[in-house]
Amino acid sequence: MFCIFWLMRLHLDGKECFSFGMKKDWTPKTEEDFQCNGQDSQELSVEYKKRKAFYDNANWDGLEKLCVGAGLLKKQNGPHDPERTLAMLVLMSIHDLMKLDRLRPICSVKNFNGYKKGEQIGDHDIALSYVLEH
């Protein structure tokens, strides 16, 4: 869910947080956070370089326009739409809940995307689709 939060804050610190992650104090990680003197040093360096390449090459304008087009932001660099944002976050939460066996629905129709009546829908994406349609 943080990805949505960060995408809606690109004009603030969203690009950095989306690309590099956050520290325990909720500030964006920097190059220094990917450095150490141990055996993980090279792996951290490679990780930082990948993240930096993403940061430098991402189509940030396109991502922000996507948020505007979805109705999450009212305009670029602008305020968010609370109802649309809440709806997106609820949808993402339900999507994740469909990963729990106990909450996956049982198919109640003859056939739904390969699942027969009485079968538990095992794929969380199909389970969410089933819940939204039925």
C-alpha positions in Angstrom: 0.0 0.0 0.0 3.0 2.3 0.5 3.5 2.2 -3.3 0.2 4.1 -3.8 1.1 6.5 -1.0 4.5 7.2 -2.6 3.1 7.5 -6.1 0.7 10.1 -4.9 3.6 12.0 -3.3 6.0 12.2 -6.3 6.2 15.9 -5.9 7.5 15.5 -2.4 9.7 12.5 -1.4 7.7 9.9 -3.3 10.2 9.2 -6.0 13.0 8.5 -3.5 10.8 6.4 -1.2 9.4 4.4 -4.1 12.9 3.7 -5.5 15.1 3.3 -2.4 12.7 2.5 0.4 12.6 4.1 3.8 14.6 4.1 7.0 13.3 3.3 10.4 12.8 7.0 11.0 10.5 7.2 7.9 12.9 9.2 5.8 14.0 8.0 2.3 17.1 5.7 2.2 20.2 7.2 0.6 23.3 5.8 -1.0 24.9 5.7 2.4 22.3 3.2 3.6 23.4 0.7 0.9 27.0 0.7 2.1 28.7 -1.5 4.7 32.1 -3.0 5.3 31.1 -6.7 5.4 30.7 -9.4 2.9 27.3 -7.9 1.9 29.0 -4.8 0.6 29.1 -5.8 -3.0 25.5 -7.1 -2.9 24.3 -3.8 -1.4 26.3 -1.8 -4.0 24.6 -3.8 -6.8 21.2 -3.3 -5.2 21.8 0.5 -4.9 22.8 0.7 -8.6 19.6 -1.1 -9.7 17.5 1.2 -7.6 19.4 4.3 -8.8 18.9 3.2 -12.4 15.2 2.8 -11.8 15.1 6.2 -10.1 16.9 7.9 -13.0 14.9 6.2 -15.8 11.4 5.8 -14.5 8.7 7.7 -16.3 7.6 9.6 -13.2 5.3 11.9 -15.2 3.6 8.9 -16.7 3.1 7.3 -13.3 1.6 10.5 -11.9 -0.7 10.8 -14.9 -1.8 7.2 -14.2 -2.8 8.3 -10.7 -4.7 11.3 -12.1 -6.4 9.1 -14.7 -7.4 6.6 -12.0 -9.0 9.5 -10.1 -6.6 9.1 -7.1 -5.1 12.5 -7.7 -7.3 15.4 -8.8 -4.5 16.9 -10.8 -0.7 16.5 -11.1 1.1 17.7 -8.0 -2.4 18.2 -6.6 -4.6 17.0 -3.8 -5.9 13.4 -3.7 -9.5 12.3 -3.9 -10.2 10.8 -0.5 -13.0 8.5 -1.7 -11.1 7.1 -4.7 -8.0 6.7 -2.6 -9.9 4.8 0.1 -11.6 2.6 -2.5 -8.2 1.7 -4.0 -6.7 0.9 -0.6 -9.7 -1.2 0.4 -9.5 -3.1 -2.9 -5.8 -3.8 -2.3 -6.6 -5.0 1.2 -9.3 -7.4 0.0 -6.9 -8.6 -2.7 -4.3 -9.5 -0.1 -7.0 -11.2 2.1 -7.8 -13.5 -0.8 -4.4 -15.1 -0.2 -5.6 -16.6 3.1 -7.1 -20.1 2.6 -9.8 -19.5 5.2 -11.1 -16.4 3.4 -11.1 -17.7 -0.2 -14.6 -18.2 -1.6 -16.2 -21.4 -2.6 -17.5 -21.3 -6.1 -21.3 -21.3 -6.1 -21.8 -21.3 -9.9 -21.4 -24.1 -12.4 -18.0 -22.8 -13.6 -15.9 -19.7 -12.9 -12.5 -19.4 -14.6 -11.9 -23.1 -14.4 -13.3 -23.6 -10.9 -16.4 -25.9 -10.5 -19.3 -25.4 -8.2 -18.3 -26.4 -4.6 -14.5 -25.9 -5.2 -12.5 -23.3 -3.2 -11.0 -20.7 -5.5 -7.3 -21.1 -4.9 -5.9 -18.3 -7.0 -6.2 -15.0 -5.1 -6.7 -12.9 -8.2 -9.5 -15.1 -9.4 -11.0 -15.2 -5.9 -11.1 -11.4 -5.9 -12.7 -11.3 -9.3 -15.3 -13.9 -8.1 -16.1 -11.8 -5.0 -16.5 -8.6 -7.1 -18.8 -10.4 -9.6 -20.9 -12.4 -7.2 
